[in-house]
Amino acid sequence: MGLILLEALAAGLVFILIIWWTMFSGRKKGELHDDADAEDSAKAADRNPPPKS
């Protein structure tokens, strides 16, 4: 019985570790804001305009 509880605790800790790792292993300064995304996409569109037909 104690071994089953120990194994369940270990599985829970591994689960929490995986969630923690995936939440905080992204960009160093965090996620980009929406206004920065819109500005970057506007700059990219200026550099590479769509072909005219």
C-alpha positions as CSV (number, residue, x, y, z in Angstrom):
1,M,0.0,0.0,0.0
2,G,2.8,2.4,0.9
3,L,4.6,1.6,-2.3
4,I,1.6,2.4,-4.4
5,L,1.2,5.8,-2.6
6,L,4.9,6.5,-3.1
7,E,4.7,5.7,-6.8
8,A,1.6,7.9,-7.2
9,L,3.5,10.7,-5.4
10,A,6.4,10.3,-7.8
11,A,4.1,10.3,-10.8
12,G,2.5,13.5,-9.6
13,L,5.8,15.2,-9.1
14,V,6.9,14.2,-12.6
15,F,3.7,15.5,-14.0
16,I,4.1,18.9,-12.1
17,L,7.7,19.1,-13.3
18,I,6.7,18.6,-16.9
19,I,4.0,21.3,-16.6
20,W,6.4,23.7,-14.9
21,W,9.1,23.0,-17.5
22,T,6.8,23.7,-20.5
23,M,5.4,26.8,-18.9
24,F,8.7,28.5,-18.2
25,S,11.1,27.3,-20.8
26,G,10.0,29.8,-23.5
27,R,11.6,33.1,-24.5
28,K,13.9,34.8,-22.1
29,K,11.8,38.0,-22.0
30,G,8.5,36.3,-22.1
31,E,5.9,36.1,-24.9
32,L,5.7,38.9,-27.5
33,H,2.8,41.3,-27.1
34,D,0.1,41.7,-29.7
35,D,1.1,45.2,-30.7
36,A,4.7,43.9,-31.3
37,D,3.3,41.1,-33.4
38,A,1.2,43.5,-35.5
39,E,4.2,45.8,-35.9
40,D,6.5,43.0,-37.0
41,S,4.0,41.7,-39.5
42,A,3.5,45.2,-40.9
43,K,7.3,45.6,-41.3
44,A,7.5,42.2,-43.0
45,A,4.7,43.2,-45.4
46,D,6.6,46.4,-46.3
47,R,9.7,44.5,-47.0
48,N,8.0,41.7,-49.1
49,P,4.9,43.2,-50.7
50,P,2.6,40.7,-52.3
51,P,3.0,40.2,-56.1
52,K,0.7,42.2,-58.3
53,S,-1.2,40.4,-61.0
